[in-house]
Amino acid sequence: VQLLKSCRNMDMFSRVLSGWSKSSCAVAPQRVNEILYWMEHQEVRQRQKQWEPRFVIGRVDATCYNIAINAWALSDYPWRSQMSHELLRRMEERHSKYDFTRCKPDMITYCSVMDACYFSAKDNVSVHSTYQRIALDTAISVWEELQFASHQAGGVGRLKLTHVAYGTFLRACGALKADDGIVEKAFISACTNGQVSKFVLQQFKDSSSDSLHSKFCLAEYQQYSDLPNSWTANVNKVPYKSRNYR
């Protein structure tokens, strides 16, 4: 971290964080966390006019936190979902406490945390393990937070509920064996908002029971193009692409 004090812009710090997050190093998430903590501390000092000019780094933005969350999501740590959720909480706290608008969570942030929950299911442990129960609870909680944040933002911009968000949540539900009621509620919302993409449809099929398939008469739709237009009307109206689905 000491070597980073000569860096003068946020782009350089983002590159360093990204490099660590994509590395195969076993302690990459911890290293990313350490750098991010230092950046947060320096930003607060800048706001308080207690920094030296050569330490100016700019403002820590949502991209930096998303990189850190992604580092935990792709790690092998069984508590990755908790650590990712903790980073989301730090973003929200800094946004409200210091009015740092640049670190406000966006759709990618919430999806990255749900990704961490999904990857928790790939661990070689029982679906009834403590880690996986926490991962499912976290995924549901984050999904509800995203829905509320999207509603507060008017359903537009970087908090717009897209097919990526619906598909990511349904994928986590399938991997973590969520109840049909949770899956059904999310799919109905996707249908209502016209966000049923091929990705969403596949994740719904993988995460729900045959009886739930029958409830939506999916057997009658032989091809994706056969789905009701109202289900797919807004799929292509995506403001930007997520890192996982291009």
C-alpha positions in Angstrom: 0.0 0.0 0.0 2.9 2.4 0.7 4.0 2.2 -2.9 0.6 3.5 -3.9 1.1 6.8 -2.2 2.8 8.2 -5.3 -0.3 7.5 -7.4 -2.4 10.7 -8.2 -5.6 9.5 -9.8 -8.4 7.1 -9.2 -7.9 5.3 -12.5 -4.5 4.0 -11.3 -6.0 2.8 -8.0 -8.8 1.1 -9.9 -6.3 -0.7 -12.1 -4.4 -1.9 -9.0 -7.6 -3.2 -7.4 -8.6 -4.9 -10.6 -5.3 -6.5 -11.0 -5.4 -8.0 -7.6 -9.0 -9.2 -8.0 -8.2 -11.0 -11.2 -5.0 -12.6 -9.9 -4.8 -16.2 -8.8 -3.4 -15.2 -5.4 -5.1 -16.9 -2.5 -5.1 -13.7 -0.5 -6.2 -11.4 -3.3 -9.5 -10.4 -1.6 -7.7 -9.4 1.6 -5.2 -7.4 -0.4 -8.0 -5.6 -2.2 -9.6 -4.9 1.1 -6.4 -3.4 2.6 -6.0 -1.1 -0.4 -9.6 0.0 -0.3 -9.4 0.7 3.5 -6.4 2.9 2.9 -8.2 4.7 0.0 -11.2 5.3 2.2 -9.0 6.7 5.0 -7.2 9.0 2.6 -10.5 10.3 1.1 -11.8 11.2 4.6 -8.6 13.0 5.4 -8.9 14.9 2.1 -12.4 16.0 3.1 -11.0 17.1 6.5 -8.1 19.0 4.8 -5.6 16.8 6.7 -3.7 15.3 3.7 -0.5 16.1 2.0 -0.8 17.1 -1.7 1.2 14.0 -2.9 -1.3 11.7 -1.3 -4.3 13.1 -3.2 -6.2 10.1 -4.8 -9.6 11.6 -5.7 -12.9 10.1 -4.6 -13.4 6.4 -4.0 -16.3 5.5 -6.3 -18.7 2.5 -6.8 -16.3 0.9 -9.3 -13.7 0.4 -6.6 -16.2 -1.3 -4.3 -17.6 -3.4 -7.1 -14.1 -4.7 -7.9 -13.6 -5.6 -4.2 -16.9 -7.4 -4.0 -16.1 -9.3 -7.2 -12.7 -10.3 -5.7 -14.6 -11.9 -2.8 -17.2 -13.5 -5.0 -14.6 -15.2 -7.1 -12.5 -16.4 -4.2 -12.7 -19.8 -2.5 -13.6 -18.5 0.9 -16.8 -20.0 2.3 -17.8 -16.7 3.9 -17.5 -14.8 0.6 -21.2 -13.9 0.7 -20.9 -12.2 4.1 -17.8 -10.3 3.1 -19.4 -9.1 -0.1 -22.5 -8.0 1.9 -20.2 -6.2 4.4 -18.7 -4.2 1.5 -22.2 -3.2 0.3 -22.9 -2.0 3.9 -19.7 0.1 3.9 -20.8 1.7 0.6 -24.2 2.6 2.0 -22.7 3.9 5.3 -20.3 6.2 3.5 -23.0 7.4 1.1 -25.2 8.4 4.0 -22.7 9.5 6.6 -20.4 11.5 4.4 -22.7 12.1 1.4 -20.2 10.5 -0.9 -22.5 10.2 -3.9 -19.9 8.5 -6.1 -19.9 5.4 -3.8 -23.7 4.9 -4.0 -24.4 1.2 -4.8 -25.6 0.5 -8.3 -27.2 -2.5 -10.0 -23.8 -4.1 -10.6 -23.0 -3.8 -6.9 -26.2 -5.7 -5.9 -25.7 -8.3 -8.6 -22.1 -8.9 -7.6 -23.2 -9.6 -4.0 -25.8 -12.0 -5.3 -23.1 -13.6 -7.5 -21.0 -14.2 -4.3 -24.0 -16.0 -2.8 -24.4 -18.1 -6.0 -20.7 -19.1 -5.9 -21.1 -20.2 -2.3 -23.3 -23.0 -3.5 -20.4 -24.4 -5.5 -18.4 -25.2 -2.4 -18.2 -28.9 -1.5 -20.5 -28.6 1.5 -24.1 -29.6 2.2 -26.8 -27.2 1.0 -28.0 -27.2 4.7 -24.6 -25.9 5.9 -24.4 -22.6 7.9 -22.5 -20.9 5.1 -25.1 -21.8 2.4 -28.1 -20.8 4.6 -26.4 -17.4 5.2 -25.8 -17.1 1.5 -29.4 -17.7 0.7 -30.6 -15.2 3.3 -28.1 -12.7 2.0 -29.2 -13.1 -1.6 -32.9 -12.6 -0.6 -32.0 -9.6 1.5 -29.9 -8.0 -1.2 -32.6 -8.6 -3.8 -35.2 -6.9 -1.6 -32.8 -4.0 -1.1 -32.2 -3.7 -4.8 -36.0 -3.6 -5.5 -36.5 -0.9 -2.9 -33.5 1.1 -4.1 -34.8 0.8 -7.7 -38.2 2.0 -6.6 -36.7 4.9 -4.8 -34.8 5.9 -7.9 -37.9 5.7 -10.1 -36.8 2.5 -11.8 -34.3 4.3 -14.1 -30.6 4.9 -14.5 -28.0 2.7 -12.8 -30.6 1.2 -10.4 -33.0 0.1 -13.2 -34.2 -3.5 -12.6 -33.0 -5.3 -15.8 -33.1 -8.9 -16.9 -29.5 -9.2 -15.6 -30.7 -8.5 -12.0 -33.6 -10.9 -12.3 -31.5 -13.7 -13.8 -28.7 -13.2 -11.2 -31.2 -13.5 -8.3 -33.0 -16.6 -9.8 -29.6 -18.2 -10.5 -28.6 -17.8 -6.8 -32.1 -19.1 -5.8 -31.6 -22.2 -7.9 -28.1 -23.0 -6.6 -29.1 -22.4 -3.0 -32.4 -24.3 -3.2 -34.8 -21.4 -2.4 -38.5 -22.1 -2.0 -40.8 -22.0 -5.0 -42.6 -19.1 -3.4 -39.5 -16.8 -3.6 -38.8 -17.9 -7.2 -42.3 -17.4 -8.3 -42.5 -13.9 -6.9 -39.3 -12.8 -8.7 -40.5 -14.3 -12.0 -43.9 -12.6 -11.8 -42.1 -9.3 -11.2 -39.9 -10.0 -14.3 -42.9 -10.8 -16.4 -44.7 -7.7 -15.2 -41.7 -5.5 -16.0 -41.1 -7.1 -19.4 -37.7 -8.4 -18.4 -37.9 -12.1 -19.2 -34.8 -12.7 -21.3 -33.5 -16.1 -22.3 -31.2 -15.9 -19.4 -34.1 -15.2 -17.0 -36.2 -18.0 -18.5 -33.5 -20.5 -18.2 -32.7 -19.6 -14.6 -36.4 -19.8 -13.7 -36.6 -23.3 -15.2 -33.5 -24.4 -13.3 -34.6 -22.9 -9.9 -38.3 -24.0 -9.8 -40.3 -27.2 -9.6 -42.3 -28.8 -12.4 -45.5 -27.7 -10.8 -44.4 -24.1 -10.9 -43.5 -24.5 -14.6 -47.0 -25.8 -15.2 -48.5 -22.8 -13.4 -47.0 -20.5 -16.0 -47.8 -22.9 -18.9 -44.2 -22.9 -20.0 -44.7 -26.2 -21.9 -46.9 -24.3 -24.4 -44.1 -22.0 -25.4 -41.8 -24.1 -27.6 -39.5 -21.2 -28.4 -38.4 -18.0 -26.7 -40.2 -16.0 -29.4 -43.5 -17.7 -28.4 -43.5 -16.0 -25.1 -46.1 -13.2 -24.5 -44.8 -9.9 -25.8 -45.5 -8.2 -22.5 -43.0 -10.6 -20.8 -40.1 -9.6 -23.0 -41.0 -6.0 -24.0 -38.2 -4.2 -22.1 -35.4 -6.8 -22.3 -33.2 -4.9 -24.7 -33.6 -1.6 -23.0 -30.5 -2.1 -20.8 -28.5 1.0 -19.8 -25.2 -0.9 -19.6 -23.9 -4.4 -19.5 -23.0 -6.4 -16.4 -19.5 -7.9 -16.3 -20.9 -11.5 -16.4 -23.5 -11.4 -19.1 -22.3 -9.8 -22.4 
